[in-house]
Amino acid sequence: MHTGLLRHRDIVAGVIALALSFTLSACGTRTASSGERSALDRIKKAGKITIAMDASYEPNEFEFHGRIIGFDVDLGTEIARNLGVPAHFQNVKFDKILPAVESKKYDLGMSSLTDNEQREQSLDFVTYFSAGTGLMVKAGNPLKLSPVGLSLCGRRIAVQEGTTQEDELVPKSSAKPEDGARVSKCKQAGKRAPVKVSLPDQDAANRALARGHADAVLADSPVASYAAKESGGKLATTGKAYDTAPYGIAIPKDESELRDAIQKIVKNLIGNGIYKVLTDKWGVSDGGITDPKINGAAG
């Protein structure tokens, strides 16, 4: 299914093993109330940090020969290493990740999660990447579709459930202010709304396009580009990515000590060059950032 990936991984095998580890200083002042164990204490006692991700989003997180790999996995592994524990990655359906992190079933959520103002109401985020939305079509773009304009009106658009791309295609009656952007534009122009084809994971959305069950796919730009490259010439991206926004690592609201430690680690990984090694390894350098933020959604 992931044709050609093994060759890519062979080229970069061992890169992370060569990266120098460093000590995280001042993991900090305790912020837990009296009698409570801080998140960092709990993680150290457990001997691992559990990170929830939906492993269907190449090249960021996906399964290969029974293992979860990808850019987010490598970055999460480095974060855990600098916290002094191994990372344990748990494969979770995308739309279940944030509620599970909020309830503290998992320590972190790290799954190409867009940091937006609505999500910041329930969780804290440390930004680590920048991505837009890309449009993927059949090779040659026979329907002449474009991410801008009205060409998607009336077309069947495959998206992964729970994503910001799905938000574009739901009725405007939803309480989310970002919802229904494409629906509204098409209706205002007197055209039919796009037909939302919501699927449980990104692989299913890509298959729907390849098999003719959808006319296009909307997905995060690095994911769409990677899927097109791995399709053996069957699929392609078209037009420029739009609505660029940060990815964030999701952390429970009351765990500021853990949040601040993770931000410091990501800053250090950027500063010492390991972050660039990882973005280069997975071909996502265009989305690399230089200054991770806490709750960095644009106002």
Secondary structure, DSSP 8 states (H G I E B T S, - for coil): --TTHHHHHHHHTTHHHHS------------S-TT---HHHHHHHHTSEEEEE-SEETTTEEEETTEEESHHHHHHHHHHHHHTS-EEEEE--HHHHHHHHHTTSSSEE-SS-B--HHHHTTEEEEEEEEEEEEEEEETT-TT---SSTTTTTTSEEEEETTSHHHHTTS-TTSS-TTTTHHHHHHHHTT----EEEEESSHHHHHHHHHTTS-SEEEEEHHHHHHHHHTTTTSEEEEEEEEEEEEEEEEEETT-HHHHHHHHHHHHHHHHTSHHHHHHHHTT-GGG--SS--BS----
